[in-house]
Amino acid sequence: MSLSSLDIDLYESEDPIWNPAMMAIPVPGIRKMVNMAASMEDVIHLSIGQPDLPAPENVVNATIEALRAGQTGYTMDAGLPELLESLAVYYSSRSQRKLTADNIMITTGATEAIYLALTAVSAPGRHFIVPDPAFMLYAPMIRMNGGEITEITTRAEKNHQLDPQEVIDAIQPNTHAIVLNSPSNPTGTVYPKETLEAILQEAAYRGIQVISDEVYDHLIYDGKEYPSALSCSTDLDNLMVVSSFSKTYSMAGMRIGWIIASQGAIKRLRRYHMFTTTVANTPCQWAGVAALHGSNDFIQNMLVEYTKRRDRLVELVEQTPHLTGYKPEGAFYLFPALPEGVNGTNVALRLLKETGVCTIPGETFGNSCSNAIRLSYSTSLGNIERAFERIIPWMEKQDFG
Ligand SMILES: Cc1ncc(COP(=O)(O)O)c(C=O)c1O
């Protein structure tokens, strides 16, 4: 396509005030489905991307106490010192590596941390490696800044595990970063230590950043240890880890996340952060301090509840014609495949219209998975059962051949 026809496309079909980089932002498949569902009655949502449990009492109380104590001003640019210290202690013990407050910056949810990390590295001519399917923010943020992407496809038949050799083979001379997300949204797949070590070692050797999104790091089932990139990397020079309180403590709307990196990288990112959101929400940073110092019961109870739901969902998907499932080990998603060539978006739309079950089309999460749908089990066991009382008979009637 010539530049002039591209200009016409951009400037005549869209309002001309927008930076052409805005074209890298897709129409979000999740919003489309949820908006349509909002206009319908008796919808069962298997579309939810946040915990359905109330936040722990001590977290709510700490927010209110912070507000009453007048904690309504800005914090330091890196974040509330008490939260930075608490996170440093917590991560040092969890990852068995010495981290200080200078290795951490508090952000407005993990979303801001991802935004800062990706857009601070992406530039025209730079190459990135991203799994496919993946959380829908990564690719547009890279592309908005001119970066190019190689997608590493994962498959339901292989539990959506990432082959580290495929990642290593995709590295090019201009590769600047590899994005990882374990447990993954949308697949719930947890990468084993060996996968992370192989990728991190090669990345360190070649001077490539690994940006590891670990927001679901506490949603790990079957008593497994969580392999964080922090404990699989020899040093921090090539690693940025992002996470948040959103999923672990049901605090998604409180918008507190963070980025962990070398002290040098944090210094630079602090300057950038001043130009994005300045600082994160102050009372909710105090809530984060309370979360880290509170009891572990909330997480343990959530794991018990989500394990039951995961196990039942796996059984129900197995009983559903045309769906290929697997057993996810983390997060609260399953990403079953429909037969090759079947359009998952049509299936999700028809499921919603004809049965009132809201799922998310696979293509929301990448180019390789248009024959998939994302199912979330962040809803009651009763809702999961009722949803499949509708889905199974509907699927039985379909002839996708
Ligand atoms: C993989 C992944 N990363 C990041 C986020 C955003 O987290 P936060 O609410 O902390 O911005 C989400 C939210 O769904 C997610 O699934």
Ligand as a Chemical Component Dictionary entry (heavy atoms), coordinates in Angstrom:
data_LIG
# 
_chem_comp.id                   LIG 
_chem_comp.type                 NON-POLYMER 
_chem_comp.pdbx_formal_charge   0 
_chem_comp.three_letter_code    LIG 
# 
loop_
_chem_comp_atom.comp_id 
_chem_comp_atom.atom_id 
_chem_comp_atom.alt_atom_id 
_chem_comp_atom.type_symbol 
_chem_comp_atom.charge 
_chem_comp_atom.model_Cartn_x 
_chem_comp_atom.model_Cartn_y 
_chem_comp_atom.model_Cartn_z 
_chem_comp_atom.pdbx_ordinal 
LIG C1 C1 C 0 -2.239 -10.788 32.375 1  
LIG C2 C2 C 0 -2.744 -9.500  32.929 2  
LIG N1 N1 N 0 -1.881 -8.512  33.166 3  
LIG C3 C3 C 0 -2.278 -7.328  33.671 4  
LIG C4 C4 C 0 -3.605 -7.091  33.967 5  
LIG C5 C5 C 0 -3.991 -5.763  34.490 6  
LIG O1 O1 O 0 -3.872 -5.743  35.874 7  
LIG P1 P1 P 0 -4.212 -4.459  36.726 8  
LIG O2 O2 O 0 -5.671 -4.514  37.071 9  
LIG O3 O3 O 0 -3.363 -4.575  37.941 10 
LIG O4 O4 O 0 -3.877 -3.265  35.909 11 
LIG C6 C6 C 0 -4.553 -8.095  33.732 12 
LIG C7 C7 C 0 -5.971 -7.857  34.006 13 
LIG O5 O5 O 0 -6.850 -8.572  33.590 14 
LIG C8 C8 C 0 -4.106 -9.335  33.209 15 
LIG O6 O6 O 0 -4.969 -10.336 32.967 16 
# 
loop_
_chem_comp_bond.comp_id 
_chem_comp_bond.atom_id_1 
_chem_comp_bond.atom_id_2 
_chem_comp_bond.value_order 
_chem_comp_bond.pdbx_ordinal 
LIG C1 C2 SING 1  
LIG C2 N1 SING 2  
LIG C2 C8 DOUB 3  
LIG N1 C3 DOUB 4  
LIG C3 C4 SING 5  
LIG C4 C5 SING 6  
LIG C4 C6 DOUB 7  
LIG C5 O1 SING 8  
LIG O1 P1 SING 9  
LIG P1 O2 DOUB 10 
LIG P1 O3 SING 11 
LIG P1 O4 SING 12 
LIG C6 C7 SING 13 
LIG C6 C8 SING 14 
LIG C7 O5 DOUB 15 
LIG C8 O6 SING 16 
# 
